[in-house]
Amino acid sequence: MKIITRTKLNIGIALISCLTLLLSCATKPPLKSFEKPQIESAMIKAMQWQEKNFKYGKGPTDWTNGAFYTGIMRAHLATQNTVFKDAIINMGRKNEWKTYDRYFHADDIAIAASYIYLKKNGNDEANLEATDAWIYDHLNKPHDWKVGIGSAEQKILWWWCDALFMAPPVLVNYSNLKKDSQYLDEMHKYYMQTYEYLFDKDEKLFYRDNRFFIKGDPSDKLERNGKKVFWSRGNGWVLAGLALILDDMPKNYVHRPFYENLFKTMSARILALQPSDGLWRTSLLDPDSFMHGEASGSGFHTFALAWGINQGILSKENYLPSVLKAWTALEKCQQENGMIGWVQAIGFDPKPADKDSWFNFGTGAFLLAGSEMLKMKSDK
């Protein structure tokens, strides 16, 4: 009987393990989820389904549609596919190039991002008269929110963190279009108010608004696990907004380093909070309270992190695995007909979603994420 010593056995196991690893690496099939034609096809399918199944918060020029068409805008920028550009033009015509009607509310200018995009790219049909009037009133017309005598939540003009996606990227592009840096400076002034008011420097995340500050008895303002309440989509609005701001902000703008540093700080925090399945839960610090991830916040996070990699601002080595995992999970949120499910409804705090819950801003987040996935180099 031949005796195999423990040493020889261990060496044999090690050799087999190494051969198996080498073989698996050599024969591993390409990740079809990251093939560009498939990504673009998924984006078109999502947009076309959404255009046939509209559901607005307040109307076709409100923030929900503004976020959707921002996604379409970035999809066209990434692909130059006229199906995306035509969708924006058709929307502008139907809406007569109007904004929504609250000049003091940052949400109501988000729709103008796509109008300015068309104008910037030589489309003379895009009419910015309503955009001009809204921006002038927003920056110059008196309102209680500007001086801290609004409601309990409304202590500054941009008193909720979502606002940092809605107005600042529009003002940056408007400043570029008008070749007038005063709009950049006004944007920075109000952005800093929101940053100082809502950013938690310990957690490196934004509160949605002051209802989630902990003062006195915190029992009703903590998650079940005792952590502070930080909403995934709220922080997604901020992080995606930062990517949009930085994409168009002049490189020599005096305050640009602040935005770059905030982007890196938040990106690192979001990276650290990503669950193993790729999708962020609606509560960033209490993910165990939710059985499944949420697509709109995850879409915004994926867009921002992928943009950071593509711009060389974030380390590809550190962030690419997270982005690939997130995109794989987002694709699974898309149903066969194109609908993006697992989107939390309109809200301001962590709530559950399900496979059949959808909203146009969730589709916008998916399109934003896809637009940066398309720019990823093939050496994955």
C-alpha positions as YAML, in Angstrom:
chain: A
units: angstrom
residues:
- id: 1
  name: MET
  ca: [0.00, 0.00, 0.00]
- id: 2
  name: LYS
  ca: [1.47, 3.38, -1.08]
- id: 3
  name: ILE
  ca: [1.61, 5.97, 1.72]
- id: 4
  name: ILE
  ca: [1.08, 9.64, 0.84]
- id: 5
  name: THR
  ca: [2.68, 11.94, 3.35]
- id: 6
  name: ARG
  ca: [0.78, 15.00, 4.64]
- id: 7
  name: THR
  ca: [3.40, 17.28, 3.03]
- id: 8
  name: LYS
  ca: [2.96, 15.69, -0.39]
- id: 9
  name: LEU
  ca: [-0.83, 15.85, -0.02]
- id: 10
  name: ASN
  ca: [-0.77, 19.55, 0.85]
- id: 11
  name: ILE
  ca: [1.52, 20.28, -2.10]
- id: 12
  name: GLY
  ca: [-0.82, 18.39, -4.41]
- id: 13
  name: ILE
  ca: [-3.87, 20.27, -3.17]
- id: 14
  name: ALA
  ca: [-2.07, 23.58, -3.61]
- id: 15
  name: LEU
  ca: [-1.08, 22.71, -7.20]
- id: 16
  name: ILE
  ca: [-4.63, 21.68, -8.06]
- id: 17
  name: SER
  ca: [-5.98, 24.92, -6.56]
- id: 18
  name: CYS
  ca: [-3.52, 27.00, -8.57]
- id: 19
  name: LEU
  ca: [-4.34, 25.15, -11.79]
- id: 20
  name: THR
  ca: [-8.06, 25.56, -11.15]
- id: 21
  name: LEU
  ca: [-7.66, 29.28, -10.55]
- id: 22
  name: LEU
  ca: [-5.55, 29.76, -13.68]
- id: 23
  name: LEU
  ca: [-8.01, 27.75, -15.77]
- id: 24
  name: SER
  ca: [-11.01, 29.68, -14.45]
- id: 25
  name: CYS
  ca: [-9.32, 33.00, -15.20]
- id: 26
  name: ALA
  ca: [-8.32, 31.90, -18.67]
- id: 27
  name: THR
  ca: [-11.75, 30.56, -19.60]
- id: 28
  name: LYS
  ca: [-13.93, 33.08, -17.79]
- id: 29
  name: PRO
  ca: [-16.53, 34.31, -20.30]
- id: 30
  name: PRO
  ca: [-16.92, 38.04, -21.00]
- id: 31
  name: LEU
  ca: [-19.41, 39.88, -18.81]
- id: 32
  name: LYS
  ca: [-22.25, 40.44, -21.25]
- id: 33
  name: SER
  ca: [-23.87, 42.94, -18.90]
- id: 34
  name: PHE
  ca: [-21.06, 45.36, -19.71]
- id: 35
  name: GLU
  ca: [-21.19, 45.08, -23.49]
- id: 36
  name: LYS
  ca: [-22.00, 48.53, -24.81]
- id: 37
  name: PRO
  ca: [-24.70, 47.55, -27.33]
- id: 38
  name: GLN
  ca: [-26.57, 45.74, -24.55]
- id: 39
  name: ILE
  ca: [-26.31, 48.73, -22.22]
- id: 40
  name: GLU
  ca: [-27.55, 51.16, -24.86]
- id: 41
  name: SER
  ca: [-30.39, 48.82, -25.80]
- id: 42
  name: ALA
  ca: [-31.46, 48.58, -22.15]
- id: 43
  name: MET
  ca: [-31.40, 52.37, -21.88]
- id: 44
  name: ILE
  ca: [-33.54, 52.86, -24.98]
- id: 45
  name: LYS
  ca: [-35.99, 50.25, -23.79]
- id: 46
  name: ALA
  ca: [-36.26, 51.93, -20.39]
- id: 47
  name: MET
  ca: [-36.83, 55.36, -21.91]
- id: 48
  name: GLN
  ca: [-39.44, 54.16, -24.39]
- id: 49
  name: TRP
  ca: [-41.38, 52.28, -21.74]
- id: 50
  name: GLN
  ca: [-41.32, 55.32, -19.47]
- id: 51
  name: GLU
  ca: [-42.53, 57.67, -22.20]
- id: 52
  name: LYS
  ca: [-45.58, 55.46, -22.64]
- id: 53
  name: ASN
  ca: [-46.25, 55.19, -18.92]
- id: 54
  name: PHE
  ca: [-45.89, 58.65, -17.45]
- id: 55
  name: LYS
  ca: [-46.64, 59.34, -13.82]
- id: 56
  name: TYR
  ca: [-45.75, 62.82, -12.59]
- id: 57
  name: GLY
  ca: [-45.54, 64.33, -9.17]
- id: 58
  name: LYS
  ca: [-47.13, 67.63, -10.16]
- id: 59
  name: GLY
  ca: [-46.99, 67.81, -13.94]
- id: 60
  name: PRO
  ca: [-44.83, 67.34, -17.05]
- id: 61
  name: THR
  ca: [-42.46, 70.18, -16.14]
- id: 62
  name: ASP
  ca: [-41.92, 69.14, -12.51]
- id: 63
  name: TRP
  ca: [-38.77, 67.75, -10.90]
- id: 64
  name: THR
  ca: [-39.68, 64.11, -11.50]
- id: 65
  name: ASN
  ca: [-39.67, 64.73, -15.22]
- id: 66
  name: GLY
  ca: [-36.64, 67.00, -14.89]
- id: 67
  name: ALA
  ca: [-34.65, 64.10, -13.46]
- id: 68
  name: PHE
  ca: [-35.93, 61.75, -16.16]
- id: 69
  name: TYR
  ca: [-34.90, 64.07, -18.98]
- id: 70
  name: THR
  ca: [-31.56, 64.77, -17.34]
- id: 71
  name: GLY
  ca: [-30.98, 61.04, -17.73]
- id: 72
  name: ILE
  ca: [-32.03, 61.21, -21.38]
- id: 73
  name: MET
  ca: [-29.75, 64.22, -21.88]
- id: 74
  name: ARG
  ca: [-26.75, 62.32, -20.55]
- id: 75
  name: ALA
  ca: [-27.73, 59.27, -22.60]
- id: 76
  name: HIS
  ca: [-27.59, 61.39, -25.75]
- id: 77
  name: LEU
  ca: [-24.28, 62.91, -24.68]
- id: 78
  name: ALA
  ca: [-22.82, 59.41, -24.27]
- id: 79
  name: THR
  ca: [-24.26, 57.84, -27.41]
- id: 80
  name: GLN
  ca: [-25.19, 60.62, -29.85]
- id: 81
  name: ASN
  ca: [-28.17, 58.40, -30.66]
- id: 82
  name: THR
  ca: [-30.87, 60.64, -32.09]
- id: 83
  name: VAL
  ca: [-33.61, 58.66, -30.33]
- id: 84
  name: PHE
  ca: [-32.58, 60.39, -27.10]
- id: 85
  name: LYS
  ca: [-32.26, 63.84, -28.63]
- id: 86
  name: ASP
  ca: [-35.64, 63.53, -30.35]
- id: 87
  name: ALA
  ca: [-37.24, 62.62, -27.01]
- id: 88
  name: ILE
  ca: [-35.96, 65.85, -25.46]
- id: 89
  name: ILE
  ca: [-37.09, 67.97, -28.41]
- id: 90
  name: ASN
  ca: [-40.56, 66.42, -28.38]
- id: 91
  name: MET
  ca: [-40.86, 67.01, -24.63]
- id: 92
  name: GLY
  ca: [-39.77, 70.64, -24.99]
- id: 93
  name: ARG
  ca: [-42.33, 71.27, -27.71]
- id: 94
  name: LYS
  ca: [-45.17, 69.70, -25.72]
- id: 95
  name: ASN
  ca: [-44.23, 71.71, -22.65]
- id: 96
  name: GLU
  ca: [-43.68, 74.91, -24.64]
- id: 97
  name: TRP
  ca: [-40.19, 75.07, -23.09]
- id: 98
  name: LYS
  ca: [-41.65, 76.05, -19.72]
- id: 99
  name: THR
  ca: [-40.38, 75.42, -16.22]
- id: 100
  name: TYR
  ca: [-42.65, 74.56, -13.33]
- id: 101
  name: ASP
  ca: [-44.20, 77.57, -11.62]
- id: 102
  name: ARG
  ca: [-42.50, 78.07, -8.21]
- id: 103
  name: TYR
  ca: [-39.59, 80.44, -8.77]
- id: 104
  name: PHE
  ca: [-38.43, 79.99, -5.15]
- id: 105
  name: HIS
  ca: [-38.29, 76.18, -5.29]
- id: 106
  name: ALA
  ca: [-35.14, 74.56, -6.74]
- id: 107
  name: ASP
  ca: [-37.08, 71.54, -7.99]
- id: 108
  name: ASP
  ca: [-38.87, 73.60, -10.59]
- id: 109
  name: ILE
  ca: [-35.83, 74.42, -12.74]
- id: 110
  name: ALA
  ca: [-34.60, 70.83, -13.15]
- id: 111
  name: ILE
  ca: [-36.53, 70.41, -16.40]
- id: 112
  name: ALA
  ca: [-34.52, 73.28, -17.94]
- id: 113
  name: ALA
  ca: [-31.29, 71.26, -17.85]
- id: 114
  name: SER
  ca: [-32.34, 69.54, -21.07]
- id: 115
  name: TYR
  ca: [-33.44, 72.81, -22.70]
- id: 116
  name: ILE
  ca: [-30.04, 74.36, -22.02]
- id: 117
  name: TYR
  ca: [-28.36, 71.20, -23.30]
- id: 118
  name: LEU
  ca: [-30.16, 71.55, -26.64]
- id: 119
  name: LYS
  ca: [-29.41, 75.26, -26.88]
- id: 120
  name: LYS
  ca: [-25.74, 74.68, -26.06]
- id: 121
  name: ASN
  ca: [-25.57, 72.12, -28.85]
- id: 122
  name: GLY
  ca: [-26.97, 74.41, -31.50]
- id: 123
  name: ASN
  ca: [-30.71, 73.72, -31.39]
- id: 124
  name: ASP
  ca: [-32.29, 77.13, -31.96]
- id: 125
  name: GLU
  ca: [-35.78, 75.78, -31.38]
- id: 126
  name: ALA
  ca: [-35.04, 75.43, -27.66]
- id: 127
  name: ASN
  ca: [-36.62, 78.51, -26.12]
- id: 128
  name: LEU
  ca: [-35.04, 79.71, -22.88]
- id: 129
  name: GLU
  ca: [-37.38, 82.62, -22.14]
- id: 130
  name: ALA
  ca: [-39.10, 80.80, -19.28]
- id: 131
  name: THR
  ca: [-35.74, 79.56, -18.00]
- id: 132
  name: ASP
  ca: [-34.31, 83.09, -18.07]
- id: 133
  name: ALA
  ca: [-37.27, 84.43, -16.10]
- id: 134
  name: TRP
  ca: [-37.20, 81.62, -13.54]
- id: 135
  name: ILE
  ca: [-33.47, 81.97, -12.84]
- id: 136
  name: TYR
  ca: [-33.72, 85.75, -12.52]
- id: 137
  name: ASP
  ca: [-36.58, 85.46, -10.02]
- id: 138
  name: HIS
  ca: [-34.93, 82.63, -8.09]
- id: 139
  name: LEU
  ca: [-31.74, 84.60, -7.58]
- id: 140
  name: ASN
  ca: [-33.14, 88.11, -7.23]
- id: 141
  name: LYS
  ca: [-36.77, 88.11, -6.15]
- id: 142
  name: PRO
  ca: [-37.45, 88.28, -2.38]
- id: 143
  name: HIS
  ca: [-38.87, 85.27, -0.63]
- id: 144
  name: ASP
  ca: [-39.21, 84.12, 2.98]
- id: 145
  name: TRP
  ca: [-37.02, 81.07, 2.33]
- id: 146
  name: LYS
  ca: [-34.05, 83.26, 1.49]
- id: 147
  name: VAL
  ca: [-34.07, 84.99, 4.86]
- id: 148
  name: GLY
  ca: [-34.95, 82.11, 7.18]
- id: 149
  name: ILE
  ca: [-38.55, 82.92, 8.01]
- id: 150
  name: GLY
  ca: [-40.22, 80.12, 6.11]
- id: 151
  name: SER
  ca: [-41.80, 77.08, 7.73]
- id: 152
  name: ALA
  ca: [-40.07, 74.90, 10.31]
- id: 153
  name: GLU
  ca: [-38.03, 73.16, 7.59]
- id: 154
  name: GLN
  ca: [-37.46, 76.15, 5.33]
- id: 155
  name: LYS
  ca: [-34.60, 78.02, 6.98]
- id: 156
  name: ILE
  ca: [-32.56, 78.60, 3.82]
- id: 157
  name: LEU
  ca: [-33.34, 78.74, 0.12]
- id: 158
  name: TRP
  ca: [-32.16, 75.19, -0.64]
- id: 159
  name: TRP
  ca: [-33.32, 73.64, 2.62]
- id: 160
  name: TRP
  ca: [-33.57, 70.02, 1.44]
- id: 161
  name: CYS
  ca: [-30.61, 68.06, 0.05]
- id: 162
  name: ASP
  ca: [-32.42, 67.01, -3.16]
- id: 163
  name: ALA
  ca: [-32.22, 70.66, -4.22]
- id: 164
  name: LEU
  ca: [-28.50, 70.20, -4.86]
- id: 165
  name: PHE
  ca: [-29.33, 68.03, -7.88]
- id: 166
  name: MET
  ca: [-32.14, 70.23, -9.16]
- id: 167
  name: ALA
  ca: [-30.76, 73.77, -9.41]
- id: 168
  name: PRO
  ca: [-26.94, 73.85, -9.15]
- id: 169
  name: PRO
  ca: [-26.14, 71.87, -12.35]
- id: 170
  name: VAL
  ca: [-28.59, 74.07, -14.27]
- id: 171
  name: LEU
  ca: [-26.96, 77.24, -12.94]
- id: 172
  name: VAL
  ca: [-23.49, 75.98, -13.86]
- id: 173
  name: ASN
  ca: [-24.57, 75.32, -17.44]
- id: 174
  name: TYR
  ca: [-26.50, 78.57, -17.61]
- id: 175
  name: SER
  ca: [-23.38, 80.40, -16.47]
- id: 176
  name: ASN
  ca: [-21.38, 78.74, -19.24]
- id: 177
  name: LEU
  ca: [-24.04, 79.51, -21.83]
- id: 178
  name: LYS
  ca: [-24.26, 83.17, -20.82]
- id: 179
  name: LYS
  ca: [-20.49, 83.45, -20.26]
- id: 180
  name: ASP
  ca: [-21.28, 85.13, -16.96]
- id: 181
  name: SER
  ca: [-19.65, 83.84, -13.77]
- id: 182
  name: GLN
  ca: [-22.12, 85.61, -11.49]
- id: 183
  name: TYR
  ca: [-24.42, 82.62, -11.86]
- id: 184
  name: LEU
  ca: [-21.64, 80.32, -10.68]
- id: 185
  name: ASP
  ca: [-21.00, 82.56, -7.70]
- id: 186
  name: GLU
  ca: [-24.69, 82.64, -6.76]
- id: 187
  name: MET
  ca: [-24.85, 78.88, -7.08]
- id: 188
  name: HIS
  ca: [-21.85, 78.54, -4.78]
- id: 189
  name: LYS
  ca: [-23.35, 80.89, -2.20]
- id: 190
  name: TYR
  ca: [-26.55, 78.90, -1.85]
- id: 191
  name: TYR
  ca: [-24.75, 75.55, -2.13]
- id: 192
  name: MET
  ca: [-22.55, 76.45, 0.82]
- id: 193
  name: GLN
  ca: [-25.61, 77.35, 2.89]
- id: 194
  name: THR
  ca: [-27.02, 73.88, 2.29]
- id: 195
  name: TYR
  ca: [-23.68, 72.20, 2.92]
- id: 196
  name: GLU
  ca: [-23.19, 73.97, 6.23]
- id: 197
  name: TYR
  ca: [-26.80, 73.27, 7.24]
- id: 198
  name: LEU
  ca: [-27.29, 69.63, 6.21]
- id: 199
  name: PHE
  ca: [-23.91, 67.93, 5.88]
- id: 200
  name: ASP
  ca: [-22.92, 65.71, 8.82]
- id: 201
  name: LYS
  ca: [-19.13, 65.96, 8.94]
- id: 202
  name: ASP
  ca: [-18.86, 62.84, 11.12]
- id: 203
  name: GLU
  ca: [-20.95, 60.56, 8.93]
- id: 204
  name: LYS
  ca: [-19.91, 62.36, 5.71]
- id: 205
  name: LEU
  ca: [-23.50, 62.28, 4.49]
- id: 206
  name: PHE
  ca: [-26.32, 64.79, 4.01]
- id: 207
  name: TYR
  ca: [-29.46, 64.85, 6.10]
- id: 208
  name: ARG
  ca: [-32.47, 65.13, 3.85]
- id: 209
  name: ASP
  ca: [-33.64, 68.19, 5.81]
- id: 210
  name: ASN
  ca: [-33.68, 69.50, 9.38]
- id: 211
  name: ARG
  ca: [-36.42, 67.12, 10.46]
- id: 212
  name: PHE
  ca: [-33.69, 64.52, 10.88]
- id: 213
  name: PHE
  ca: [-31.40, 66.55, 13.12]
- id: 214
  name: ILE
  ca: [-30.99, 65.04, 16.56]
- id: 215
  name: LYS
  ca: [-31.81, 67.56, 19.26]
- id: 216
  name: GLY
  ca: [-33.01, 66.69, 22.74]
- id: 217
  name: ASP
  ca: [-34.75, 63.31, 22.74]
- id: 218
  name: PRO
  ca: [-33.53, 61.53, 19.56]
- id: 219
  name: SER
  ca: [-35.79, 58.48, 19.89]
- id: 220
  name: ASP
  ca: [-38.03, 59.45, 16.98]
- id: 221
  name: LYS
  ca: [-35.13, 60.49, 14.73]
- id: 222
  name: LEU
  ca: [-33.02, 57.34, 14.74]
- id: 223
  name: GLU
  ca: [-33.23, 54.14, 12.76]
- id: 224
  name: ARG
  ca: [-34.22, 50.93, 14.53]
- id: 225
  name: ASN
  ca: [-30.58, 50.02, 14.98]
- id: 226
  name: GLY
  ca: [-29.90, 53.33, 16.73]
- id: 227
  name: LYS
  ca: [-28.12, 54.96, 13.78]
- id: 228
  name: LYS
  ca: [-28.88, 58.38, 12.35]
- id: 229
  name: VAL
  ca: [-31.31, 58.57, 9.42]
- id: 230
  name: PHE
  ca: [-29.57, 59.12, 6.09]
- id: 231
  name: TRP
  ca: [-31.70, 58.52, 3.02]
- id: 232
  name: SER
  ca: [-30.07, 56.78, 0.07]
- id: 233
  name: ARG
  ca: [-31.86, 58.71, -2.67]
- id: 234
  name: GLY
  ca: [-31.30, 62.00, -0.87]
- id: 235
  name: ASN
  ca: [-27.56, 61.41, -0.82]
- id: 236
  name: GLY
  ca: [-27.81, 60.07, -4.36]
- id: 237
  name: TRP
  ca: [-29.30, 63.38, -5.46]
- id: 238
  name: VAL
  ca: [-26.32, 65.19, -3.93]
- id: 239
  name: LEU
  ca: [-23.61, 62.88, -5.26]
- id: 240
  name: ALA
  ca: [-25.06, 62.73, -8.78]
- id: 241
  name: GLY
  ca: [-25.54, 66.50, -8.68]
- id: 242
  name: LEU
  ca: [-21.88, 66.93, -7.79]
- id: 243
  name: ALA
  ca: [-20.85, 64.86, -10.81]
- id: 244
  name: LEU
  ca: [-23.05, 66.99, -13.07]
- id: 245
  name: ILE
  ca: [-21.70, 70.20, -11.54]
- id: 246
  name: LEU
  ca: [-18.07, 69.17, -11.89]
- id: 247
  name: ASP
  ca: [-18.58, 67.91, -15.44]
- id: 248
  name: ASP
  ca: [-19.38, 71.43, -16.58]
- id: 249
  name: MET
  ca: [-17.76, 73.69, -14.00]
- id: 250
  name: PRO
  ca: [-14.73, 75.52, -15.43]
- id: 251
  name: LYS
  ca: [-11.48, 73.88, -14.32]
- id: 252
  name: ASN
  ca: [-10.13, 77.22, -13.15]
- id: 253
  name: TYR
  ca: [-13.16, 78.23, -11.08]
- id: 254
  name: VAL
  ca: [-11.88, 79.39, -7.71]
- id: 255
  name: HIS
  ca: [-14.26, 77.21, -5.69]
- id: 256
  name: ARG
  ca: [-13.90, 74.04, -7.78]
- id: 257
  name: PRO
  ca: [-11.59, 72.33, -5.22]
- id: 258
  name: PHE
  ca: [-14.41, 72.40, -2.66]
- id: 259
  name: TYR
  ca: [-16.70, 70.43, -5.00]
- id: 260
  name: GLU
  ca: [-13.98, 67.96, -5.95]
- id: 261
  name: ASN
  ca: [-13.13, 67.31, -2.30]
- id: 262
  name: LEU
  ca: [-16.78, 66.89, -1.32]
- id: 263
  name: PHE
  ca: [-17.29, 64.51, -4.24]
- id: 264
  name: LYS
  ca: [-14.33, 62.36, -3.16]
- id: 265
  name: THR
  ca: [-15.42, 62.40, 0.49]
- id: 266
  name: MET
  ca: [-18.98, 61.33, -0.27]
- id: 267
  name: SER
  ca: [-17.88, 58.77, -2.85]
- id: 268
  name: ALA
  ca: [-15.66, 57.03, -0.31]
- id: 269
  name: ARG
  ca: [-18.52, 56.93, 2.20]
- id: 270
  name: ILE
  ca: [-21.03, 55.60, -0.32]
- id: 271
  name: LEU
  ca: [-18.53, 52.98, -1.46]
- id: 272
  name: ALA
  ca: [-18.08, 51.78, 2.12]
- id: 273
  name: LEU
  ca: [-21.86, 51.51, 2.59]
- id: 274
  name: GLN
  ca: [-22.61, 49.40, -0.49]
- id: 275
  name: PRO
  ca: [-24.28, 46.06, 0.39]
- id: 276
  name: SER
  ca: [-22.80, 42.86, -0.99]
- id: 277
  name: ASP
  ca: [-25.53, 42.44, -3.65]
- id: 278
  name: GLY
  ca: [-24.68, 45.81, -5.21]
- id: 279
  name: LEU
  ca: [-27.84, 47.80, -4.46]
- id: 280
  name: TRP
  ca: [-27.92, 50.39, -1.70]
- id: 281
  name: ARG
  ca: [-30.87, 50.16, 0.70]
- id: 282
  name: THR
  ca: [-33.08, 53.18, 1.21]
- id: 283
  name: SER
  ca: [-31.56, 53.65, 4.67]
- id: 284
  name: LEU
  ca: [-27.81, 53.94, 4.29]
- id: 285
  name: LEU
  ca: [-26.97, 53.26, 7.94]
- id: 286
  name: ASP
  ca: [-29.67, 50.67, 8.64]
- id: 287
  name: PRO
  ca: [-29.66, 48.46, 5.53]
- id: 288
  name: ASP
  ca: [-30.83, 45.39, 7.44]
- id: 289
  name: SER
  ca: [-34.27, 46.99, 7.80]
- id: 290
  name: PHE
  ca: [-34.84, 46.43, 4.07]
- id: 291
  name: MET
  ca: [-34.74, 43.08, 2.32]
- id: 292
  name: HIS
  ca: [-33.97, 44.47, -1.13]
- id: 293
  name: GLY
  ca: [-32.05, 47.36, -2.62]
- id: 294
  name: GLU
  ca: [-33.63, 50.44, -4.18]
- id: 295
  name: ALA
  ca: [-33.01, 51.45, -7.79]
- id: 296
  name: SER
  ca: [-33.21, 55.25, -7.86]
- id: 297
  name: GLY
  ca: [-30.69, 55.96, -5.11]
- id: 298
  name: SER
  ca: [-28.50, 53.13, -6.42]
- id: 299
  name: GLY
  ca: [-28.73, 54.52, -9.94]
- id: 300
  name: PHE
  ca: [-27.56, 57.94, -8.81]
- id: 301
  name: HIS
  ca: [-24.71, 56.45, -6.77]
- id: 302
  name: THR
  ca: [-23.64, 54.25, -9.70]
- id: 303
  name: PHE
  ca: [-23.67, 57.19, -12.10]
- id: 304
  name: ALA
  ca: [-21.54, 59.33, -9.80]
- id: 305
  name: LEU
  ca: [-18.97, 56.65, -8.97]
- id: 306
  name: ALA
  ca: [-18.68, 55.62, -12.63]
- id: 307
  name: TRP
  ca: [-18.30, 59.26, -13.64]
- id: 308
  name: GLY
  ca: [-15.56, 59.68, -11.06]
- id: 309
  name: ILE
  ca: [-13.67, 56.69, -12.49]
- id: 310
  name: ASN
  ca: [-14.11, 57.90, -16.07]
- id: 311
  name: GLN
  ca: [-12.80, 61.33, -15.12]
- id: 312
  name: GLY
  ca: [-9.79, 59.96, -13.26]
- id: 313
  name: ILE
  ca: [-11.02, 61.51, -10.00]
- id: 314
  name: LEU
  ca: [-11.69, 58.15, -8.33]
- id: 315
  name: SER
  ca: [-9.34, 55.19, -8.29]
- id: 316
  name: LYS
  ca: [-10.36, 52.58, -10.84]
- id: 317
  name: GLU
  ca: [-8.79, 49.88, -8.70]
- id: 318
  name: ASN
  ca: [-10.86, 50.82, -5.67]
- id: 319
  name: TYR
  ca: [-14.16, 51.80, -7.26]
- id: 320
  name: LEU
  ca: [-14.62, 49.72, -10.42]
- id: 321
  name: PRO
  ca: [-15.66, 46.49, -8.65]
- id: 322
  name: SER
  ca: [-18.36, 48.44, -6.82]
- id: 323
  name: VAL
  ca: [-19.63, 50.04, -10.01]
- id: 324
  name: LEU
  ca: [-19.73, 46.76, -11.92]
- id: 325
  name: LYS
  ca: [-21.57, 45.08, -9.08]
- id: 326
  name: ALA
  ca: [-24.05, 47.95, -8.88]
- id: 327
  name: TRP
  ca: [-24.76, 47.99, -12.60]
- id: 328
  name: THR
  ca: [-25.32, 44.22, -12.64]
- id: 329
  name: ALA
  ca: [-27.87, 44.66, -9.85]
- id: 330
  name: LEU
  ca: [-29.54, 47.61, -11.58]
- id: 331
  name: GLU
  ca: [-29.98, 45.59, -14.76]
- id: 332
  name: LYS
  ca: [-31.86, 43.01, -12.72]
- id: 333
  name: CYS
  ca: [-34.29, 45.76, -11.67]
- id: 334
  name: GLN
  ca: [-35.35, 46.19, -15.31]
- id: 335
  name: GLN
  ca: [-38.28, 44.07, -16.39]
- id: 336
  name: GLU
  ca: [-38.63, 42.52, -19.81]
- id: 337
  name: ASN
  ca: [-40.88, 45.34, -21.05]
- id: 338
  name: GLY
  ca: [-38.24, 47.94, -20.12]
- id: 339
  name: MET
  ca: [-39.71, 49.15, -16.82]
- id: 340
  name: ILE
  ca: [-37.27, 49.93, -14.03]
- id: 341
  name: GLY
  ca: [-38.69, 48.50, -10.82]
- id: 342
  name: TRP
  ca: [-37.62, 48.68, -7.19]
- id: 343
  name: VAL
  ca: [-37.98, 52.49, -7.22]
- id: 344
  name: GLN
  ca: [-39.11, 54.09, -3.96]
- id: 345
  name: ALA
  ca: [-42.07, 56.42, -4.43]
- id: 346
  name: ILE
  ca: [-41.85, 60.18, -3.91]
- id: 347
  name: GLY
  ca: [-40.76, 60.82, -0.36]
- id: 348
  name: PHE
  ca: [-38.18, 62.29, 1.97]
- id: 349
  name: ASP
  ca: [-37.04, 59.37, 4.13]
- id: 350
  name: PRO
  ca: [-36.26, 55.64, 3.88]
- id: 351
  name: LYS
  ca: [-39.24, 53.57, 2.80]
- id: 352
  name: PRO
  ca: [-39.47, 50.20, 1.04]
- id: 353
  name: ALA
  ca: [-39.93, 49.56, -2.67]
- id: 354
  name: ASP
  ca: [-40.82, 46.42, -4.64]
- id: 355
  name: LYS
  ca: [-40.21, 44.95, -8.07]
- id: 356
  name: ASP
  ca: [-43.27, 46.68, -9.52]
- id: 357
  name: SER
  ca: [-42.76, 50.13, -8.00]
- id: 358
  name: TRP
  ca: [-41.57, 52.69, -10.52]
- id: 359
  name: PHE
  ca: [-41.32, 56.40, -11.16]
- id: 360
  name: ASN
  ca: [-39.83, 58.47, -13.97]
- id: 361
  name: PHE
  ca: [-36.96, 59.77, -11.82]
- id: 362
  name: GLY
  ca: [-35.94, 56.15, -11.21]
- id: 363
  name: THR
  ca: [-35.69, 55.64, -14.95]
- id: 364
  name: GLY
  ca: [-33.67, 58.85, -15.13]
- id: 365
  name: ALA
  ca: [-31.23, 57.46, -12.57]
- id: 366
  name: PHE
  ca: [-30.91, 54.24, -14.60]
- id: 367
  name: LEU
  ca: [-30.17, 56.25, -17.75]
- id: 368
  name: LEU
  ca: [-27.58, 58.34, -15.90]
- id: 369
  name: ALA
  ca: [-25.82, 55.21, -14.68]
- id: 370
  name: GLY
  ca: [-25.93, 53.61, -18.12]
- id: 371
  name: SER
  ca: [-24.49, 56.74, -19.74]
- id: 372
  name: GLU
  ca: [-21.31, 56.40, -17.70]
- id: 373
  name: MET
  ca: [-21.15, 52.62, -18.03]
- id: 374
  name: LEU
  ca: [-21.00, 53.18, -21.79]
- id: 375
  name: LYS
  ca: [-17.85, 55.26, -21.30]
- id: 376
  name: MET
  ca: [-16.04, 52.58, -19.31]
- id: 377
  name: LYS
  ca: [-12.95, 51.25, -21.04]
- id: 378
  name: SER
  ca: [-13.08, 47.62, -22.03]
- id: 379
  name: ASP
  ca: [-10.18, 46.45, -19.83]
- id: 380
  name: LYS
  ca: [-12.45, 45.29, -17.05]
...
